[in-house]
Amino acid sequence: MPTITLGNELFEVDEDGFIQDPSRWSEAVATGLASEEGISELTEDHWKVIRFLHDYYSQFGSAPMVRKLCRETGFDLKTIYRLFPTGPAKGACKLAGLPKPTGCV
């Protein structure tokens, strides 16, 4: 399995760069993954989405549907894509430490 180094820690990732152990996620991990996604700085808007996704996953064990993500954060889909150019699943969920979503996020 591939690995990446974020800070001083080594993380196992899948072929798309999603960390394999969500329990190891931290805000420092999100910041490190952001640079991998081409996001130079995480703004409060980024953190609002990342924290919502992380908390939702912690509570329900899956990623929310994109409609719920938009409703709960107050951002439309166009804004989500502006914040996370690779989209809510590949970009936002990755930074939130979620496993790669299989459904519609």
C-alpha positions in Angstrom: 0.0 0.0 0.0 1.4 3.5 -0.8 2.4 5.8 1.9 2.8 9.6 2.3 4.6 11.6 4.9 2.8 14.5 6.5 4.8 16.4 9.1 6.9 13.7 10.8 4.3 11.0 10.4 3.9 8.3 7.8 0.3 7.4 6.6 -0.9 4.6 4.5 -3.1 5.8 1.7 -5.1 4.2 -1.2 -4.3 4.8 -4.8 -6.1 8.1 -4.7 -4.3 9.4 -1.6 -7.1 8.8 1.0 -5.7 8.0 4.4 -6.5 4.5 5.4 -7.0 5.0 9.1 -9.4 7.9 9.7 -8.7 7.8 13.5 -5.3 9.3 12.7 -6.8 12.4 11.1 -6.0 15.8 12.5 -6.1 19.3 11.3 -2.4 19.1 10.6 -3.1 16.1 8.3 -5.8 18.1 6.5 -3.3 21.0 6.0 -0.7 18.5 4.6 -3.3 16.9 2.3 -4.4 20.3 1.1 -1.1 21.0 -0.5 -1.3 17.6 -2.2 -4.6 18.8 -3.7 -3.2 22.1 -4.9 -4.8 24.1 -2.2 -2.2 26.5 -0.8 -4.2 27.8 2.2 -7.2 26.5 4.1 -9.6 29.4 4.8 -12.4 29.4 7.4 -14.8 28.3 4.5 -12.6 25.3 3.8 -12.6 24.4 7.5 -16.3 24.7 7.8 -16.7 22.0 5.1 -13.9 19.9 6.4 -15.1 19.9 10.0 -18.7 19.2 9.0 -17.6 16.2 6.9 -15.3 14.9 9.6 -18.0 15.3 12.4 -20.7 13.7 10.2 -18.4 10.7 9.4 -17.6 10.4 13.1 -21.2 10.3 14.0 -22.7 8.2 11.1 -19.8 6.2 9.7 -20.3 7.5 6.2 -20.0 10.7 4.1 -23.2 12.8 3.8 -24.9 13.2 0.5 -23.8 16.4 -1.3 -27.3 17.9 -0.9 -26.9 17.7 2.9 -23.3 19.0 2.8 -24.6 22.1 0.9 -27.6 22.6 3.2 -25.6 22.2 6.4 -22.7 24.4 5.4 -24.7 27.0 3.5 -22.5 26.7 0.4 -23.9 25.9 -3.0 -22.2 23.2 -5.1 -20.4 25.8 -7.2 -18.8 27.2 -4.0 -17.8 23.7 -2.9 -16.0 23.2 -6.2 -14.3 26.6 -5.9 -13.0 25.6 -2.4 -12.1 22.0 -3.4 -11.4 22.0 -7.2 -11.4 18.1 -7.3 -14.9 18.2 -5.8 -16.7 17.2 -2.6 -15.7 13.6 -2.7 -12.2 13.5 -4.0 -11.1 16.8 -2.4 -13.2 17.7 0.6 -13.6 14.2 1.9 -10.0 13.4 1.5 -9.0 16.5 3.5 -11.6 15.6 6.2 -9.9 12.2 6.7 -12.8 10.1 5.4 -12.3 6.9 3.4 -12.9 7.3 -0.3 -16.6 7.7 -0.7 -18.3 5.0 -2.8 -21.6 6.8 -3.3 -22.8 10.3 -4.1 -21.2 12.8 -1.9 
